[in-house]
């Protein structure tokens, strides 16, 4: 098994127990250095291109924060409207150009598979910052680190995914990542937003224990982690169907209190429906702690893809 970290991270399928262990150790070190206010200059003289052709608050700004904290500089794009993609330039050509400016590229794009086109154009370190309803590997590394910190382990946990399981790139990437652990997975969604067939095939082929359910109330008592992802308006062609499904799950204080004592509630955010703000006061609400973990995770990730 190769412990070297991939230089170009497109999917969490590329990761294995050895490089995940390396990542967890490096993130803990980065977090400790941040706590101790120790500055690092390991990216001094390096430039990150942060190309966000689809909206983002957390991913773009936390990658930028992480790279600044490591002493590097950023060039960025927020939205495709101000770039030559608007004129019809391909992703391939865009990356062929940007590789001349930057030492590492992070890209978010609405199109599934766009990262594949990007890495065909460059050998430079590359991180998929989210491709449509495909994957979001750096978010799932934040999620993994959060679960590890909160529970002290990953193995033997039961993790329930609630909401838009079909289109959630965060849930897809975390699912692939959890192949490396002994967890039980529960996917709770309306039938219209159930896990795509090819991912269920992956789970079966990799002998990962999972079940599908519709009601959170009947499942919550078995969960160690409740991972909520909003019903994502931007993935629907049919707005009537979105309106029908958007309030499928409302996470209340009363509901969370029916779960295990050590249940944690996670959400990659943004919050749009789903978890009520009253839940924020509960110790189970881990989603803002999850956000806090994003900076050391992305510092570690950048270091790993650039320096192996
Ligand atoms: N979690 C996440 O990807 O958030 P943004 O869309 O704001 O980057």
Boltz pocket constraint, residues with backbone or C-beta under 6 A from the ligand:
constraints:
  - pocket:
      binder: B
      contacts: [[A, 55], [A, 56], [A, 57], [A, 58], [A, 59], [A, 60], [A, 129], [A, 130], [A, 136], [A, 139], [A, 268], [A, 269], [A, 270]]
      max_distance: 6.0
